[in-house]
């Protein structure tokens, strides 16, 4: 957990891949899925530790990442067909192998589509963080953000969601049109179970 806290970016996110020393970035994209898994891990770690200082450290780190995701990637406009879902990632327009302290935030662009697997990750991570923080109500900031993502997942594809009646589609483009692939990939269909 301490290594993840140490390499966390100033905005609260993590980039997709680092060299083993944590200083050199191999892939500077900031994807929702990997950030969600770190939030989930730190939330669980905080719940398992008996050390109050470590618990606070891990929860604060997870909270910063969750705030970054909610503020930068979650679609909050109820008029948008993708309401509640998270955009897939921030892409970085530069070569990899950068020092993480030299990443230029102006080179990021938001992907305008969303994908099912990442929203499953986000829903699990945010509701877990809310639980770890003691949010008693589904109206808590993190639990409600996770529940919004889950509601997008089970909304019909006819309404811009990810549920096609008997399976999840791969995701949706920026206009809420389903992105389908013929073989019903198991990664996002089984993860939902």
N, C-alpha and C positions, 0 to 999 in steps of 0.2 A: 503494500500500500504506500509506503513512504516514497518509493521510486516513482510511482505514478503521480503523487502530489508534487514531487520535485520537478517533473518534466511538464506539468500542466502549463498551458499557454496563459499569457496575461489576461486574455478575455474569458478564461474559464474552460476553454475547449482543449482537446488533444488533437493533434494531427494524426493521420492514418498510420504512419510508420516511422520509426526512429532506428538509428544504429544502436548497438547495445549500450553505448555510453549515455544515451538519452540526449545528447547535444546536437547530433547531426540528424537532420530530417531526410528520410528517404522519399517519402510521399507527403507533400504538404497539404493535400486535401483534408477537409474536416467533414467526415461523414457521420451521419446520425447513428448508424449501427455501432461502430466502435466506441463512440462517446457514450452511448447508452449502456454498453457492457461495462465500461469503467465505472459509471454511476452505480450500476447494479452491484458490481464487485465491492466498491467502497462502502455502499450502504450495508451490505451483508457483513463486511469486515467490521464496520462500526458496531453493529449489533452483537458481534461475537466477542469483541475485546472487553476485558475488564478494566482497561486503563482509560480513565476519563479524558486524559489529554489526547490520546490517540483517537478515541471515539470522536471528539470534537474536531480534530484535524481532518479525519476522513469524511465526516459529515459536511464540514465546511467546503472541502474540495468537491464533493459530489454536488452540493448545493450550487456552487459556482458554475459547474458544468451544466447542470439542469437549467439554471437561469439563462446561460448562453443559448442552450437549445430552444427553450421556450421563447426567448426574446428574438432570436434570429431565424429559427427554422419553423416554428409552429404557425399554421395558417389560422388566424384569429377572426377573419371576416366571415360572419354567418351567411352572407350572400354568396360566398365562394363555394363551389361544389365540393371542394377539398377541405372544407371547414373542419378543424380539429386535427387533421393530418399534419405530419412534419415533412417539409421539403427534404430531399435526399441528402444533399451535401452542399458545401461551399467548395468550389473547384479553385485551384491555385494555378495561375498562368505563369509558370516558370519551371526551370529545371529543378530536379530534386537535388539532394545532397547539399542542403543549406544548413548553416548554423541556426538553431531554432530561435535565437535572439535576433536574427537578421531578417526574419520573414516580414515582408511588406504587406500589411493588411489591405492596401488598396488594390492588390493583385487578385483578390478573391471575388468570385462571382457565384451567385446562388443558382443552383439548379432549379428549374421551375416545375419539375415533376416530383412525384413521391413514389415510394415503393413499399410494398406490404411488409416484407421482412423487417425493414428498419422501423416501421411503425409498431410492429409487434415488440421489437426490442425496446423502443421508447416507452410504450405503455407499461411494460414490465418494470423497467428501470425507475420510472417516475412514481409509480404506485409503491414500489419497494422503498424508495427514498422517503416518500410521504409517511410510510409506516415507521421507518427508522427514526424519523424526526418527531414522531408522536402525533401526527395529524390524525385527529379523531374523526373528522368529518370528510366526506367525499368532496366537500367544498374547499378543502385545503389546497393551497397553490399547486403542489406537485401531484397530489392524487387527482385533482380535477384535470390537470393537463394530460395525465396518463389516461384518464377515463375518456377525455375528448378524442384522443388518438384511437382508443379502442372502439368508440362509437363510429369513427370513420371506417374502421376495419369491417365492422358488421353491417354498415350501410350498403344497400344494393348498388351494384355498378351502374344501374339506370339513374341513380341519384348521385353519382360521382364517387361512391365508396369502393371497397375492395371485394365485397362478397358477390359472387356470381351465381348464387343459388345452391350450388353443391361443392364449391371450392373457392378459394381466394385467387384473384388474378394477381399478376406480378406487381402491379401498381397502377398509377394513373399519370397521364401527361398533365401539363400545366392547366389544361382546360377541363380536367375531370374525366377525360375519356379513358376507359380502361386500357391498360397495356396487358395484352394476353399473350401467352405462348401456349401452343397446342398441347404440350405434354403435362400440364398441371404440375409444375415442379414441386417436389416434396419439401424443399427447404422452408418455404413460408406456409405451406399447408400443414405440415407436421408440427412446426414450432408453435402454431396456434393451439394445438391440443395441450 
